[in-house]
Structure formats: C-alpha cells, structure tokens
Amino acid sequence: MLTDWGGIPEIALEPHNSSLRLLFILQSLLIILFIMAEFLTFIRHTLTEAKPGICYGESDVALAGTYRNDMNRVLKKLKPYQPQFIVSSPLKRCKKLASLIEKHYQLPFQIDDRIKEASFGEWELKPWNDINRSNLIDWTKNYVNIPPPGGESFNMVLDRFDPFWNELWQKEEKEIFVVTHNGILRTALVKALNLTPRQVFSFNLSFGAVIRIKKVEPGFYSLQIL
C-alpha cells in the first residue's frame, strides 16, 4: 500500500522494503540540503553625512552627498553575484543602497528590524567627547556585556541577530544579500568564524565593505571580505 509521506511515496508494511524506505529518506534529505542557502553576502552601507566624532547607531542618519558614486563602487563589487533574495535594515542609509541593488537586479528587497545598527541610547548623536568620561571608559572596557545608558551591548545585538542568521541559512534561495551596518557585519563574523566579540573588532570594515560567507557544511564557513 502506498501512502504519502511529505510528498514521497512510502511503502509502509513489508519489512523487505526497509532499504527502499531508507533510500527515499536519504533522497529527501539531500533535496532539502541542496535547496538551502549557500551564500550570505553582508553589505555595509556607504558613507553617511554624520560629522566625524559623532556617536550614532540606530539613529536614522542620511547618506553623504557622495552616495551615488559610493554606491556604484559597491555595485561593482557585487557584479559577479546573482542574488535571489535581498533583505535590508530599516534605516534609510541602508534602504537607499538596497533600492539601488533592487533596481539593478530587478528583485524587491525586504526589511528586517533585527539587522539595524546597535542602539547607543542616550549617547545617540552626541559627540564622543561630550559623553561622561568615566561612563565611556567603563563601557569601552566591557562593551560586550555593558550597554550605553538606554542602549544595547554587543551581546544584546548578537541575541537579536542570532535567529535572523539561522533563518537565512534555512531559506530556499541560494544567494542572499543583506544590506546592513558595521555592528551587524561584526556579529556575522562572530557566527561564521567562531570568534569572540572583541576579536572581530580587529577587522577593518569600512563604509561599503562586503563580506561574502559560504556555507561549506553545517557549522563551517569560508569567508571573503571585498
């Protein structure tokens, strides 16, 4: 007797068909494996209009006047790749870049709040030099666990990023673009390279940086910074 088991015929009763059932199961697992995402490409937004020395994270700061040239340089880095899915931070400095990528690839992007920049709380849009020196020193010693007043620690950002990371790798689309921020690129490095939060701040990830991550096998990734 044939029954439907997840769309795969199952011969349920005869013991001598156990090897055939096993073959069907293995085939289904291979199909699932091959339709999961293979590449996540994380793209940092381009230069903003914020003046040097200003603290900003989740504040919705606009891009600098050079954004057209800046974004075209990013697009050249992405030219060899063909995304099937694009997701962006809700902040306008990312959405503007995502819109250009959307137009180039004729592929609508989606918004996800989990990949917006870290919040610096009460420090947002203040000059770093105006922030209480003692509080700033305490934070720099343990920003992994201690948030700015009303803001987020690195681990808090990592906690909201973690389910996003896991969900993307489960998607059907082979190539996914993620338009986001400095802090999120570093959380991706923590996940991909199994580094500590402090270690990932040794990487130079300038405006317009691109990190391309390939899943080699579960829990093991290769990585290229463009």
C-alpha positions, 0 to 999 in steps of 0.5 A: 500500500502506498501512502504519502509521506511529505510528498514521497511515496512510502511503502509502509508494511513489508519489512523487505522494503526497509532499504527502499524506505531508507533510500527515499529518506536519504533522497529527501534529505539531500533535496532539502540540503541542496535547496538551502542557502549557500551564500550570505553576502553582508553589505555595509552601507556607504558613507553617511553625512554624520560629522566625524566624532559623532556617536550614532547607531540606530539613529536614522542618519542620511547618506553623504552627498557622495552616495551615488558614486559610493554606491556604484563602487559597491555595485561593482563589487557585487557584479559577479553575484546573482542574488535571489533574495535581498533583505535590508535594515530599516534605516534609510542609509541602508534602504537607499543602497538596497533600492539601488541593488533592487533596481539593478537586479530587478528583485524587491528587497525586504526589511528586517528590524533585527539587522539595524545598527546597535542602539547607543541610547542616550549617547545617540548623536552626541559627540564622543567627547561630550559623553561622561568620561568615566561612563565611556571608559567603563563601557569601552572596557566591557562593551560586550556585556555593558550597554550605553545608558538606554542602549544595547551591548554587543551581546544584546545585538548578537541575541537579536541577530542570532535567529535572523542568521539561522533563518537565512541559512534555512531559506530556499534561495541560494544567494542572499544579500543583506544590506546592513551596518558595521555592528551587524557585519561584526556579529556575522563574523562572530557566527561564521568564524567562531570568534569572540566579540572583541576579536572581530573588532580587529577587522577593518570594515569600512563604509561599503565593505562586503563580506561574502560567507559560504556555507561549506557544511553545517557549522563551517564557513569560508569567508571573503571580505571585498 
